[in-house]
Amino acid sequence: MKLTPLNNNVLMKEEERQTKTTSGIIISTQSEAEKNQGRVIEIGKDVKDVVIGDVVVFESYKATDFEFSNERYMIVEEKDILAKFK
């Protein structure tokens, strides 16, 4: 079964922010309140400004978190995406 967002919704997986120490140890710097980055994995038919594979910053309180097939996803309306990394 495939999950497809409708209209102007964007489906993404969370992009975790990480910091690496000088010795190579990776320390996660992300709290629940900072979960506002994601990699776009599917888009609705009315989405115009992002494509699959983009890493975006969005308004975290507007995202809907859910689980599908034992994986965590987020869905957000395109208008709530603030920027994308290039």
C-alpha positions as CSV (number, residue, x, y, z in Angstrom):
1,M,0.0,0.0,0.0
2,K,1.3,3.4,-1.0
3,L,0.6,6.7,0.9
4,T,-0.2,9.6,-1.4
5,P,-0.9,13.1,-0.1
6,L,-3.9,14.9,-1.5
7,N,-4.2,18.4,-3.0
8,N,-1.5,20.8,-1.7
9,N,-0.1,18.5,1.0
10,V,3.5,17.4,1.3
11,L,4.6,14.0,2.8
12,M,8.0,13.9,4.4
13,K,10.3,12.1,6.8
14,E,12.0,13.9,9.5
15,E,15.6,15.2,8.9
16,E,17.4,15.0,12.2
17,R,19.9,17.8,13.0
18,Q,23.2,16.4,14.3
19,T,26.4,17.8,15.6
20,K,29.7,16.0,15.4
21,T,32.4,16.4,18.0
22,T,36.1,16.7,17.2
23,S,36.5,13.0,18.1
24,G,33.8,12.0,15.6
25,I,31.0,11.3,18.1
26,I,27.6,12.5,16.7
27,I,25.4,14.3,19.3
28,S,21.7,14.9,18.5
29,T,20.8,18.5,19.1
30,Q,17.1,18.1,18.4
31,S,14.4,18.5,21.0
32,E,10.7,17.9,20.3
33,A,10.2,21.7,19.8
34,E,12.9,21.8,17.1
35,K,11.4,19.1,14.8
36,N,10.8,21.4,11.8
37,Q,12.9,19.9,9.0
38,G,12.0,17.1,6.7
39,R,12.9,15.4,3.4
40,V,10.0,15.5,0.9
41,I,9.1,11.9,-0.1
42,E,5.8,12.5,-1.9
43,I,3.7,15.5,-3.0
44,G,0.0,16.2,-3.7
45,K,-1.1,17.1,-7.2
46,D,-1.4,20.8,-6.5
47,V,2.1,21.3,-5.0
48,K,4.1,23.8,-7.0
49,D,7.3,24.9,-5.1
50,V,8.8,21.7,-3.8
51,V,9.8,18.4,-5.4
52,I,10.5,14.9,-4.1
53,G,13.9,14.9,-2.4
54,D,13.9,18.5,-1.2
55,V,14.9,19.1,2.4
56,V,12.5,21.8,3.8
57,V,11.9,23.9,6.9
58,F,8.3,24.1,8.0
59,E,6.2,25.5,10.8
60,S,6.5,22.6,13.3
61,Y,3.2,23.2,15.0
62,K,1.4,22.8,11.6
63,A,2.8,19.3,10.8
64,T,0.8,16.2,11.5
65,D,3.0,13.3,12.7
66,F,1.8,9.8,12.2
67,E,3.0,6.2,11.7
68,F,2.4,4.1,8.6
69,S,3.8,0.6,8.0
70,N,6.0,0.9,11.1
71,E,7.6,4.2,9.9
72,R,7.2,7.8,11.2
73,Y,6.0,10.4,8.7
74,M,4.9,14.1,8.7
75,I,2.4,15.8,6.5
76,V,2.1,19.5,6.1
77,E,0.4,21.9,3.7
78,E,2.7,23.5,1.1
79,K,1.8,27.0,2.5
80,D,3.4,26.0,5.8
81,I,6.8,25.3,4.3
82,L,9.1,28.3,5.0
83,A,12.2,27.4,3.1
84,K,14.2,24.7,1.3
85,F,17.9,23.8,1.3
86,K,19.8,23.9,-2.0
